[in-house]
Amino acid sequence: MEDSNKPAQVQKNGVQWVVSLLLSIDKAIEELSKILLLTMIVIVCFQVFARKLFSYTPTWSLDITIFLLIWFSFLGIAMGFRERIHLAFTSIDFSERTNYYIEKVIPIFEIIFALILIVYGSKLMLNDFGQTIPTMGDLPIAYRTLAIPVSGVLILFYGIFQFFGIDLKRHKGIGGGH
C-alpha cells in the first residue's frame, strides 16, 4: 500500500490549498486513529491480564474502550469514504457514459449521508450533554457522540471533492475506484 501526502489528481489549481489543508488534517486524523487502535489493544490486554491473574477488572477499562471504539469506528468510516472502499458493484460493466453519471451520483449520496450524520449526530450530541461518564472523570457523554458529526463533516468534504473529480485517495491499490 503506497502512502502519499499528495492527492493523485488535482485538476483545479484554485482548490489546491484547500486540498492540501484537508490532506494535512486527514493525515493527522489517520494517525490519531492508529493511536486509538493501539490504545484500545493495550487497555483490553491489560483488562484481560488483570482479570485472569489478579481477579480484578478495572472499572474504567470498559468505558474508555467503548469511547475509543466509537471514535475509531466513525473516523474509519470517513476514511473508507475517502479511499472509496465502500460497497460497490464492480462485476457489472456499464458504458462509459453510464459510468460518468454513476460517478456523479455516488458523491451526491455520500453528501446526503454526511448531512444526515451531521444533523442527527449533532442533535444526539446536544442531548447527551447532561449525562456524564463517571469512570472517566465525569466526562460528558457528548464527547463520545461528537464522533458522529465529525465523521459527517469529513465525509461531506470527501463527497464534495469526489463530485468535482478531485481524488483524495492516499493509499493506492485499495478500494474500488468505480
N, C-alpha and C positions, 0 to 999 in steps of 0.2 A: 504494500500500500504506500503510494507516494504521498508525501505531505508537502504542501506548498502554502506559503502565506499569500500568494497572489492568485486571483481568480483566473480560471482557464481562458475565458473570453470576456473582455470588457470592450464592447464596441463603441461606447459613447464616452468621450473624454470629459463631458460635463458632470458625470456621476463618478468619476474616478476617485475623488476624495471621499465620497460617501461610501463607496465600496471598500476603500482602504480602511476607513474608520470602522465599518461594520465587521470587516475581517479581523481587525485588531481586537474588537470586543468579543467576536466569535472565538478567536484563539484563546482568550482569557477564560471564556465560559467552558470551552473544551478542556482546558487544564483544570479548572475548578471541578468539572465532572470526574476527571481522573482522581482528584484528591478525595472527592465524596465517596467514590467507589472504594478506594483504598481504606479510607476511614471506616466505612461500613464493614469491610472484611476484618479489620483489626478488632473492632468492637464486638462483632459476632464471635470471632475466635476467642477473644477474652471471656465473653459471656459463657461460652461452652466450656472452656478450660476451667473457669471459676466454679461453674455448676458441677462439673464432673469430679474435680479434685477436692473442692472445699465445701461442696453442697451449699454454695452461696451464689445467688443471682443478683447482680447489681440492679437496683430499681430503675436507674436511669438508662440502662443499655437499650431496652426495647423502644422507648420513646425517641431517643436520639437516632437509632437505626431507622425507625419509621420516618422521622423528619428528613434524614439524609436520602432515604429511598425515594420519597416523593420528589425532592428536588432533582435527584439524579434521573428519575424517570421522565419528568417533564422537560428537563434540559436535553435529554436523549431524544425525546420526540421531536423537539425543534431541530436538533442536528440531523435527524433522519429526514426531515423535510429539506434541509439544506443539501444533503447528499443525494436526495431523490431516491431513497431506498424504501419508500412506502410501497404498498401493494400496487402492482402493475400487471397488465396483460401484455406479455411480451411474445406470446405464441401466435397472436393474430396479426397478420400483415395487412396494413391499410395502405391506401395510395398516399403519395407524397402530400397531396392537398389535404386529405383527411388527417394525416399526421400533424400538419401545420395547425389545423383547428383544434385538434386534441391537445397540442402543446399550449394553446391559448386558454382552453377550458380548464385544464388541470390547475394552473395557478389561481384561477378565479375561485374554484372550490377550496383551495388552500387558504385564500384570503378570507372567504366566508367562515371557514373553520376557525381561523385565527381570531376573527372578530367575535365569534361565539365564546372562545376561550377568554378573551379579554373582558367582554361584558359580564358573562356569568361568573368567571373566576374572580373578577373584582367585587361583584356582589357577595359571593361566598366569603371572600377575604374580609370585607367590611362587616359581615355578620359575625365573623369569628373573633373580632377584636375584644369582645367582652370575656372571652374564655382564655385560660392560660394552661400551660403545661407545667405542673408543679415540680416534676422531676428534672426540669430543665431551667430551674431558677425563675419560675413564673413567667416564662417566655410566652407572649401572646400566640395563640394558635394561628392567628392571621399570618404570621411569618412563614408558617408551614404552607398555607394555601396561597401565598404570594407567588409560588412557583407556577401556578396556572396562568395568571395574566402575563407574567414574564415570558413564559413559553409562547403565549399567544402573540406577544409583540415581536418576538424573534421570527415566528412563523409568518407573521404579516410582512415583515421586511423581506424574508426569503421569497414569499409568494409574489410580491411586487416586482422584485428584481427578476424572478423567473418569467413573469408575464412579459417583461420587456426584453427577454432573451439574454439576460446577463447571468452567466453561470458562476455561482459562488462555491461550487464544489471544491473542497480542499483535499480530499482523498480520491485519487484517481483509481479507476479499476474496480470500484464497488458501485452498487446501485444499478438501477435500470437505465436511466437516461432517456427513456421513452422518446 
